[in-house]
Amino acid sequence: MIKEGEICWEIMISCTVGIVTEVIGHRNALTKVLVSFSQGQGKAINYDLLTGVVRVGDTVQLNTTAVDLGLGTGGWHFILANMTRPEQGLKGPGHIMKLRYTPLQIRVLSVEEEDSPDRSLIEKAEDIRAVPVAVGTLHSMLPYIVSGIKQNKPNLRISYIMTDGAALPLYFSEIVYLLKQSGLLCGTITIGQAFGGDLEAVNIFSGLLAARHIQKADVIVVCMGPGVVGTGTPWGTTALEQGQILNAVHSLGGIPVCVPRVTFKDPRKRHFGISHHTITVLKHVALIPVNLIIPFLKNEAQMNYIKDQLISTGLKEKHLLHQVDGGPGLHHCDAHGLGSITMGRSVKDDEAFFLAASAAGNAAANFVAGYGFSE
């Protein structure tokens, strides 16, 4: 705490200065380095489009807050500034600011603005023409939703919209990079304060319109980047954005598909079966009936537990339930080397979670016009 007269400030960021000793990785405008500083040595991420090129020997300023707090960033610091190369100028078009009114505010070219080559499409677009939209809560669901879609209908075009509910730079996600490299996504869009997608949009509505009318998506997947925020309370989580997104899909004439968070391995009882996050979303935030996809589970006791939850919470009456096979999507994901973990658990550790995501993708593919839904 800093005191000056009667005014007190709590310091909300911890910083240090270090020297880059090694470049250990690079992909899509993200560079990973080792840095030596007074406290020892650590790993750091440099976002090249924000802080410029970084090289061995550069003196850099680091944001060490997450590591100091022991948060889930995998032990990475973040480079705030390259003091060896302090000056850089703007390049390219765009006037929409993200991370607004912060020291790291950036300029992007958003699909809605006048300089955008896609402005006329967005200006005329009024709906997304019955496109199914699978909405998840955790980033680890993404490859399994996509695989669930692709194993069913391989030729469907899939756009991914990343919200600002967690990580803001899309570059931080290795799984998005792999999905694009594998040709499983036709494009990415970042909305709100998130940035780094193939397209930028101001909000979920224009993001959905861009996915349909610019990227020509047959199916859209929406979920936040890595790092959901939770507090252990029913309402204190960024996962509640799921309900607002489902409402937006309905408003634009799309088909809302809810990807439930399901687990029987999380030690926190509030997530057992269908997570309390999903229940809160579907009971209180989603204002319209949505397609709620439940996976087939081999364990009869687990299946019965979920059925009891659906009845006791009123979700069975409020929403449109579909029980769908998630197994093929798991095999597709594994075959393409796209497996991820959730809360430190793999498919082997927590199969129900990944089956739920894959089943939702499978269902979304069947909602595409011309195919029709079948269980």
RAMO-V168353 format. One record per pair of residues at least 4 apart in sequence whose C-alpha atoms are under 8 Angstrom apart, sorted by the first residue. I is the first residue (numbers start at 1). J is the second residue. D is the distance in Angstrom with one decimal. If there is no record, write none. Layout:
i: <I:I>
j: <J:J>
d: <D:D>
This chain:
i: <1:1:1:1:2:2:2:2:3:3:3:4:13:13:13:14:14:14:14:15:15:15:15:15:16:16:16:16:16:17:17:17:17:17:18:18:18:18:18:18:18:18:19:19:19:19:19:19:19:19:20:20:20:20:20:20:20:20:20:20:21:21:21:21:21:21:22:22:22:22:22:23:23:23:23:23:23:24:24:24:24:25:25:25:26:26:26:27:28:28:29:29:29:29:30:30:30:30:30:30:31:31:31:31:31:32:32:32:32:33:33:33:33:34:34:34:34:35:35:35:35:36:36:36:37:42:42:42:43:43:43:44:44:44:44:44:45:45:45:45:46:46:46:46:47:47:47:47:48:48:48:50:50:51:51:51:51:52:52:52:54:54:58:58:58:58:59:59:59:60:60:60:60:60:60:61:61:61:61:61:62:62:62:62:62:63:63:63:63:64:64:64:65:65:66:66:66:66:66:66:66:67:67:67:67:67:70:72:73:81:82:93:93:93:94:94:94:94:94:94:94:95:95:95:95:95:96:96:96:96:96:97:97:97:97:98:98:98:98:98:98:98:98:99:99:99:99:100:100:100:101:108:109:109:109:109:110:110:110:110:110:111:111:111:111:111:111:111:111:111:111:112:112:112:112:112:112:112:112:113:114:115:118:118:119:120:121:121:121:122:122:122:122:125:125:126:126:127:127:127:127:128:128:128:128:128:128:128:129:129:129:130:130:130:130:130:131:131:131:131:131:131:131:131:131:131:131:132:132:132:132:132:132:132:132:132:132:132:133:133:133:133:133:133:133:133:133:133:134:134:134:134:134:134:134:134:134:134:134:134:135:135:135:135:135:135:135:135:135:135:136:136:136:136:136:136:136:136:136:136:136:136:137:137:137:137:137:137:137:137:137:137:138:138:138:138:138:138:138:138:139:139:139:139:139:140:140:140:140:140:141:141:141:141:142:142:142:142:143:143:143:143:143:143:143:144:144:144:144:144:144:144:144:144:144:145:145:145:145:145:145:145:145:145:146:146:146:146:146:146:147:147:147:147:147:147:147:148:148:148:148:148:148:148:148:148:148:148:148:148:148:149:149:149:149:149:149:149:149:149:149:150:150:150:150:150:150:150:151:151:151:151:152:152:152:153:156:156:156:156:157:157:157:157:157:157:157:158:158:158:158:158:158:158:158:158:159:159:159:159:159:159:159:159:159:159:159:160:160:160:160:160:160:160:160:160:161:161:161:161:161:161:161:161:161:161:161:162:162:162:162:162:162:162:162:162:162:162:163:163:163:163:163:163:163:163:163:163:163:164:164:164:164:164:164:164:164:165:165:165:165:165:165:165:166:166:166:166:166:166:166:167:167:167:167:167:167:168:168:168:168:169:169:169:170:170:170:170:170:170:170:171:171:172:173:173:173:174:175:175:175:176:177:178:178:179:179:179:179:180:180:180:180:182:186:186:187:187:187:187:188:188:188:189:189:189:189:189:189:189:189:190:190:190:190:190:190:190:190:190:191:191:191:191:191:191:191:192:192:192:192:195:196:200:201:201:201:202:202:203:204:204:204:205:205:205:205:206:207:208:208:208:209:209:210:210:211:211:211:211:212:212:212:212:213:218:219:219:219:223:224:228:228:228:229:229:229:230:230:230:230:231:231:232:233:234:234:234:235:235:237:239:240:240:240:240:240:240:241:242:242:243:243:243:243:243:243:244:244:244:245:246:246:246:246:246:246:247:247:247:247:247:248:249:249:249:249:250:250:250:250:255:255:255:256:256:257:257:257:257:257:257:258:258:258:258:258:259:259:259:259:259:260:260:260:260:260:260:260:260:261:261:261:261:261:261:261:261:262:262:262:262:262:262:262:262:263:263:263:263:263:263:263:263:263:264:264:264:264:264:264:265:265:265:266:266:267:268:270:270:271:271:271:273:273:273:273:274:274:274:274:275:276:277:278:279:279:279:280:280:281:281:282:282:283:283:283:286:288:289:289:289:290:290:291:291:291:291:292:292:292:292:293:293:293:293:293:293:293:293:294:294:294:294:294:294:294:295:295:295:295:295:295:295:295:295:296:296:296:296:296:296:297:297:297:298:299:300:301:302:303:304:305:306:307:308:309:310:310:310:311:311:311:314:315:316:316:322:323:324:324:324:324:324:325:325:325:325:325:326:326:326:326:326:326:326:326:326:327:327:327:327:328:328:329:329:329:329:329:329:330:330:330:330:331:332:333:333:333:334:334:339:340:341:341:341:342:345:345:346:346:347:347:347:350:351:352:353:354:355:356:357:358:359:360:361:362:363:363:363:364:366:366:366:366:367:367:367:368>
j: <8:9:10:11:8:9:10:11:7:8:9:8:63:64:65:63:64:65:68:61:62:63:64:65:37:61:62:63:64:37:59:60:61:62:35:36:37:38:59:60:61:62:35:36:37:56:57:58:59:60:33:34:35:36:55:56:57:58:59:60:33:34:35:36:56:57:33:34:35:55:56:31:32:33:34:55:56:31:32:33:34:31:32:33:30:31:32:31:171:177:47:48:49:171:45:46:47:48:171:172:45:46:47:48:54:43:44:45:46:43:44:45:46:41:42:43:44:41:42:43:44:40:41:42:41:75:76:77:75:76:77:62:76:77:78:79:76:77:78:79:51:54:78:79:51:52:79:171:52:53:54:104:106:79:80:81:82:82:85:88:58:82:82:83:84:85:82:83:84:79:80:81:82:83:84:79:80:81:82:83:77:78:79:80:81:77:78:79:80:68:77:78:69:77:70:71:72:73:75:76:77:71:73:75:76:77:75:227:227:86:86:108:109:115:107:108:109:110:113:115:116:107:108:109:110:113:107:108:109:110:113:105:106:107:108:105:106:107:108:192:193:194:195:104:105:106:193:104:105:106:105:200:113:115:116:200:116:199:200:201:202:116:117:118:119:122:199:200:201:206:210:116:118:119:122:123:201:202:206:119:119:119:122:214:123:124:125:213:214:206:209:210:213:209:213:209:252:209:252:253:254:208:209:212:213:252:253:254:252:253:254:253:254:255:368:369:212:217:218:219:220:253:254:255:367:368:369:218:219:220:254:255:256:257:364:365:367:368:219:220:221:222:249:254:255:256:257:364:145:219:220:221:222:256:257:258:259:360:361:364:221:222:223:242:245:246:256:257:258:259:141:142:221:222:223:224:242:258:259:260:261:357:141:223:224:228:239:240:241:242:259:261:142:223:224:225:226:227:228:239:223:224:225:226:227:144:226:340:341:342:145:354:357:358:146:221:223:357:147:175:179:333:338:339:340:148:329:330:333:339:354:355:357:358:361:149:221:329:357:358:359:360:361:362:150:158:184:221:358:361:151:329:330:332:333:358:361:152:326:328:329:330:332:357:358:359:360:361:362:363:365:153:154:156:329:358:361:362:363:364:365:154:155:156:184:329:362:365:328:329:332:362:362:365:366:365:217:218:219:365:184:185:186:216:217:218:219:184:185:186:187:217:218:219:220:221:185:186:187:188:189:211:215:217:219:220:221:185:187:188:189:211:220:221:222:223:188:189:190:191:207:208:211:220:221:222:223:170:188:189:190:191:194:197:222:223:224:225:168:190:191:192:193:194:204:222:223:224:225:168:190:191:192:193:194:224:225:224:225:228:229:238:239:241:224:225:226:227:228:229:238:172:194:224:225:226:227:193:194:195:225:194:195:196:176:190:194:195:196:197:225:177:196:226:177:225:226:178:179:338:340:180:181:182:338:183:184:185:338:184:185:186:187:336:215:217:197:198:211:215:197:198:199:196:197:198:199:200:201:207:211:194:195:196:197:198:199:200:201:207:195:200:201:202:203:204:207:201:202:203:204:200:200:207:206:207:210:206:207:207:208:245:248:209:248:249:252:210:211:212:220:249:213:214:214:215:215:216:217:220:216:217:218:220:217:368:364:365:368:242:228:237:238:239:237:238:239:236:237:238:239:236:237:236:237:276:277:280:240:280:277:277:244:277:278:280:281:285:245:246:281:247:281:282:285:286:287:248:285:286:249:250:256:257:258:286:290:251:256:286:287:288:252:253:254:255:256:254:255:256:288:290:291:367:290:291:290:291:292:293:360:364:290:291:292:293:360:292:293:356:357:360:274:275:278:292:293:294:356:357:271:274:275:277:278:353:356:357:271:272:273:274:275:352:353:356:271:272:273:274:275:350:351:352:353:271:272:273:302:350:352:272:349:350:271:272:272:272:275:276:275:276:277:302:305:306:309:278:279:306:309:279:280:281:282:283:313:315:284:285:285:286:286:315:313:314:315:290:319:318:319:320:319:320:319:320:321:322:319:320:321:322:321:322:323:324:356:359:360:363:321:322:323:324:356:359:360:323:324:325:326:352:355:356:359:360:303:323:324:325:326:355:302:303:352:303:303:304:305:306:307:308:309:310:311:312:313:314:315:316:315:316:317:318:319:320:321:375:375:359:360:362:363:375:355:358:359:362:375:330:354:355:356:357:358:359:360:362:331:355:358:359:332:358:333:355:358:359:361:362:334:354:355:358:335:336:337:338:339:338:339:346:346:345:346:347:346:349:350:350:351:351:353:354:354:355:356:357:358:359:360:361:362:363:364:365:366:367:373:375:368:371:372:373:374:371:372:373:372>
d: <6.7:5.6:4.7:6.0:5.7:5.3:6.7:7.5:5.9:4.6:6.7:6.5:7.0:7.7:5.6:6.0:5.5:4.9:7.8:6.9:5.4:4.7:5.5:7.2:7.5:5.8:5.3:6.9:7.1:6.3:7.0:5.7:4.5:6.0:5.9:5.3:4.3:7.4:5.7:5.5:6.5:7.3:5.3:5.2:6.5:7.8:5.9:5.7:4.6:6.2:6.6:5.9:4.4:6.5:6.9:5.0:5.2:5.5:6.5:7.3:7.4:5.6:5.5:6.5:5.3:6.2:5.5:5.1:7.2:7.9:5.6:7.3:6.1:4.3:6.4:7.1:6.7:7.8:5.5:5.2:7.0:5.8:4.9:7.0:5.7:4.4:6.1:6.6:6.5:7.6:6.0:5.0:6.3:6.7:6.9:5.8:4.8:5.8:6.1:7.3:5.8:5.1:6.5:6.9:7.7:7.2:5.9:4.8:6.3:5.9:5.3:6.4:7.7:7.1:5.8:4.7:6.1:5.6:5.4:6.2:6.7:5.9:4.4:6.6:6.0:7.9:7.3:7.3:6.9:5.2:6.1:7.8:5.0:4.4:5.3:6.6:6.6:6.3:4.9:6.1:6.9:7.3:6.3:5.2:6.1:7.3:7.7:7.8:4.5:5.4:7.5:7.8:7.5:7.5:6.9:5.7:6.5:7.5:8.0:7.4:6.7:7.1:6.9:7.3:5.4:7.9:6.2:5.4:5.5:6.5:7.4:5.7:4.5:5.4:7.2:5.8:5.4:5.3:6.5:7.0:6.4:5.5:4.5:5.4:7.4:5.9:5.2:6.2:6.2:6.1:5.1:6.8:6.2:7.7:6.1:5.2:7.6:6.8:7.9:7.9:7.3:6.1:7.2:5.5:6.6:6.6:7.8:7.3:7.9:7.2:5.7:7.5:6.0:7.3:6.2:5.0:3.7:6.8:7.9:6.8:7.7:5.9:6.2:6.2:7.8:7.8:5.7:5.4:6.2:6.3:7.7:6.5:5.5:4.7:6.2:5.7:5.4:6.5:7.3:7.6:5.2:7.5:7.4:6.5:4.5:6.5:5.8:8.0:5.0:7.4:6.2:7.1:7.3:7.7:6.6:6.6:6.7:7.0:4.7:5.1:6.9:5.5:7.7:5.8:5.8:7.2:6.8:6.1:5.7:8.0:7.4:6.7:7.4:5.3:6.4:7.4:6.9:7.5:7.5:6.2:6.1:7.5:6.5:7.1:6.0:6.2:6.0:6.8:7.3:7.2:6.7:6.7:7.6:6.7:7.4:7.8:7.0:6.8:4.5:5.6:7.5:7.1:6.0:5.8:7.6:5.8:5.9:5.7:7.9:6.0:6.2:5.6:4.2:5.7:7.8:7.4:7.6:8.0:6.2:5.9:7.4:7.8:4.9:5.9:7.9:6.4:7.6:7.6:5.4:6.5:5.8:4.4:6.2:6.8:5.8:7.7:6.1:6.3:6.0:4.7:5.6:7.2:7.0:6.8:5.9:5.4:5.7:7.0:7.7:7.8:6.3:4.9:6.3:6.6:4.6:6.0:6.5:6.9:6.9:6.5:6.0:4.9:6.0:6.3:7.2:6.9:7.5:6.1:5.4:5.7:6.8:7.7:7.8:6.3:5.0:7.9:6.5:6.7:4.9:7.0:8.0:7.9:7.7:5.5:6.5:7.7:5.2:8.0:7.9:6.3:7.6:7.4:7.7:6.6:6.5:7.5:7.2:7.8:6.5:7.6:6.3:5.9:5.3:5.2:7.6:7.9:7.6:5.9:6.3:5.7:6.2:6.8:5.5:8.0:6.2:7.7:7.5:7.6:6.0:7.1:7.3:6.8:6.3:7.2:7.6:5.9:6.2:6.6:6.3:7.9:6.5:7.9:5.6:4.7:7.3:6.4:7.7:7.6:5.1:4.7:7.4:6.3:4.3:7.5:6.2:7.6:7.3:7.7:7.5:6.1:5.9:4.9:7.2:5.7:5.5:6.6:7.0:6.6:6.8:6.9:4.1:7.5:7.6:7.7:4.4:6.1:7.0:4.2:4.4:8.0:8.0:6.2:7.3:7.8:7.5:7.7:4.5:4.8:7.6:6.7:5.1:4.3:7.3:7.0:7.6:7.8:7.9:7.8:6.6:6.0:6.2:7.6:6.1:6.5:7.9:6.3:7.7:5.7:7.1:7.8:8.0:6.9:5.7:7.2:4.9:5.1:6.4:7.2:5.1:5.5:7.2:5.3:6.1:5.0:5.6:7.2:5.8:5.6:5.0:5.7:7.6:5.9:7.1:5.6:6.7:4.9:6.3:7.1:6.5:4.8:6.3:7.9:6.0:4.9:5.9:8.0:5.8:4.7:5.8:7.2:7.0:7.7:7.9:7.4:6.2:4.8:6.7:7.4:7.5:6.3:5.0:6.5:7.1:8.0:6.1:5.5:5.1:6.0:7.8:6.2:5.4:6.6:7.9:6.1:7.8:7.3:6.1:4.7:6.9:5.6:7.9:6.7:5.9:5.6:4.7:6.2:7.3:5.3:7.2:6.7:7.6:5.4:7.4:7.5:5.7:5.3:5.9:5.0:5.2:6.8:7.5:7.3:7.4:7.3:4.9:5.4:6.0:6.5:4.1:6.1:7.0:5.9:5.2:5.7:7.8:7.4:7.2:6.1:5.0:6.2:7.0:7.7:6.3:7.9:6.7:6.9:6.8:6.3:6.1:7.0:7.9:6.2:6.1:6.0:7.2:6.3:5.4:6.0:7.6:6.0:5.3:7.4:7.5:7.9:7.0:7.4:7.9:6.2:8.0:6.5:5.0:5.2:6.5:7.9:4.6:5.8:4.7:5.6:7.0:6.6:7.4:5.3:5.1:6.5:5.0:7.9:6.6:5.1:6.2:7.5:6.9:6.1:4.8:5.5:5.1:6.3:6.3:6.9:5.2:5.1:7.5:6.6:7.4:7.7:6.0:5.3:7.9:6.6:7.3:6.0:6.0:7.1:7.3:6.3:6.5:7.9:7.6:6.0:6.2:6.4:7.8:7.7:5.9:7.7:5.0:6.5:5.0:6.3:5.7:7.0:4.8:4.9:7.3:7.9:7.6:6.8:7.1:7.1:7.2:7.7:7.4:7.5:6.2:6.8:5.3:5.5:7.5:6.1:4.4:6.8:7.9:5.5:6.3:7.2:7.6:6.7:6.5:6.7:7.2:7.7:7.9:6.6:7.4:6.9:8.0:7.6:5.7:7.4:6.2:6.2:6.7:6.3:5.1:6.7:5.0:4.5:7.9:6.3:6.5:6.5:6.2:6.4:5.4:7.5:7.5:6.5:7.4:6.2:7.8:6.0:6.4:6.8:6.3:6.4:5.0:6.6:5.8:5.4:6.5:6.3:7.8:7.9:7.9:7.7:5.5:6.1:6.2:4.8:6.2:7.3:7.1:6.8:6.7:6.0:5.0:6.5:7.2:7.0:6.5:6.8:5.9:5.7:6.8:7.7:5.8:7.3:7.1:7.5:6.5:7.3:7.9:5.9:5.5:7.6:6.2:6.4:7.2:8.0:7.3:7.1:5.2:4.6:5.9:6.1:4.8:6.6:6.6:5.6:5.2:6.8:7.3:6.5:7.9:5.6:5.1:7.9:5.3:5.6:7.7:7.0:7.1:7.4:7.3:5.8:6.5:6.6:8.0:7.0:6.2:5.6:3.9:5.8:7.7:7.3:6.8:5.9:8.0:6.6:7.0:6.5:7.4:6.5:6.0:6.2:6.1:5.9:7.4:7.8:5.7:6.9:4.8:6.0:5.2:6.9:7.6:7.5:6.8:7.9:8.0:5.9:4.5:6.4:5.4:5.9:6.4:4.8:6.0:7.1:6.6:5.9:5.0:6.3:6.1:5.0:5.9:6.7:7.3:6.8:5.5:7.3:7.2:6.1:4.7:6.2:6.2:7.2:7.7:5.5:5.1:5.7:5.9:7.7:6.0:5.0:5.6:8.0:7.6:6.3:6.1:5.5:7.0:7.8:7.2:6.0:7.0:7.8:6.3:6.1:6.1:6.4:6.3:6.1:6.3:6.2:6.4:6.0:5.9:6.2:5.0:5.1:6.4:5.6:7.7:6.4:5.8:7.3:6.7:7.2:6.8:5.4:7.5:7.4:6.7:5.8:7.7:8.0:5.4:7.5:8.0:6.7:7.9:4.6:6.4:7.4:4.7:3.9:7.6:7.0:6.6:6.3:7.3:7.6:6.2:7.9:6.0:7.8:5.1:7.3:7.9:7.3:6.2:7.3:7.0:6.6:6.1:6.3:6.3:5.2:5.9:6.0:5.8:8.0:6.7:5.1:4.6:7.3:6.6:5.4:6.2:6.1:7.6:4.6:7.8:6.3:7.3:6.1:6.1:6.7:6.2:5.9:6.3:6.5:6.2:6.1:6.1:6.3:6.7:6.5:7.1:7.8:6.9:5.8:5.5:4.6:6.7:6.7:5.5:5.2:6.6>
